[in-house]
């Protein structure tokens, strides 16, 4: 692999596979070059929390053996990938960006990772993220923030900041991230890469350290749309280990990529273009919408009237679920235990107090509060009711349009430290992404331009349940019209 | 839910106890400020009349409507994770059981 920067066109999955198949490159050489790239660039970016050179080179040499024996290559043969550190790999560290899991080594492998490896991918290492995937800037990682490869004084977005930055900086060809309220799409937008939120149930979550189980999803980051479709095709599908995974058969996500947008009905919701939207983001998104219209799509104004209630709804639902999920971190079965606590309850409290960071505690507290006696109906039940209204907004609109176009985030990447002291302002960075999370529909972010400062801007495309092929097809057109 | 600052320091302490968290005095002060700010924002939900809306805990009911009904997996024994490997993750263990500080004094 040649040395690329965030600005140069990186190798695609197809390039890699073809060059390995033809003997032009060796998988092990590609893996070595990836580690060189990480050594050169990651000290500034801090996308990786751990790397596993020996293991990766072993995987790569298995691919080289296949070539030597003239055997057929799997779809991701030799493709260097990175995994967000909330997904487990047997025998490797899994910190979830938290001190409470420092030193923990997972006893099993997440299904999505296992599928990547079975398809020939070479896992370089585990990627930095906000603690337990709670954050919009990656500044909540207990191991230090990730820096945006396009501007090192800016955040990469969150919570999958390491996954987005690694692809943007050419330190992986594809990565896995997770999205609970925007944690794939928003960092993809900030780092200028493609990030896909699959439909709830499309990708197994077995081996994902849970944050909010009715919202958590696993999805890919790549430098281009075709690669995203390829990786999604590998990780999607039913998993007996995850009762929430859908038995619906998967489609070939690459088959319809080049069909264009002629005749498609694309909805543009007015609520996503209201106050608070950065003018440069608006301009880039509107330019992209104009291009899609010129390419033959029918652009239709639509309304998703409950949009403004999505952030407060999300922060009740997600924190309530988090407070339950994170109860398992008690210093008994795995992870950190505070020393010298005299009683069991003191041991629980002290382990959690020393192990969790400020944002995680804030969310556990909020979630416990909204579930507690006297407040359950006023907050948690209320949020569940509004969640239904938000989902129904989408169901209604999807009888009239094939996909929805919005900005992914209201601004380009903001500066490190800019919002750390103001949780509400930080939560509003998710204003355009939490809606699809609550409704369970699929979505993605695809680069659609840059700000005057050279910061990437993302277009969000939202689709019907299990209609990933449609949003990828629209995204492919957006990408083609960019270049 | 009320519109103004709703949470008191006593409530912060009560919730911390429910959540098994031990907050320092500084953490308490900050938590009080942050929870009130966030709940103030959440109070917007009161603008909506939801008396006729069924709560929705998760989205499967919407997704599964026209698709394969949710089925339970076959009730068959399957291998689980190796006991030794799992116990090795524990901060303190005798190899068979997790060890914790004494719960019952006699």
Interface residues (C-beta under 8 A of the other chain):
Chain A: X104 X105 X107 X108 X199 X200 X201 X213 X214 X240 X243 X244 X246 X247 X248 X306 X308 X309 X311 X312 X313 X315 X316 X323 X327 X330 X331 X332 X333 X334 X335 X336 X337 X341 X342 X343 X344 X345 X346 X347 X348 X349 X350 X352 X353 X356 X358 X361 X362 X364 X365 X366 X368 X369 X372 X375 X378 X379 X381 X382 X383 X384 X385 X386 X387 X388 X389 X391 X395 X423 X424 X427 X439 X440 X465 X466
Chain B: X1 X7 X11 X12 X14 X15 X16 X18 X19 X20 X21 X22 X23 X27 X30 X31 X34 X35 X37 X38 X39 X41 X42 X43 X44 X45 X46 X47 X48 X50 X53 X54 X55 X56 X57 X58 X59 X60 X62 X63 X67 X68 X71 X73 X81 X82 X85 X86 X88 X89 X90 X91 X92 X98 X100 X101 X102 X103
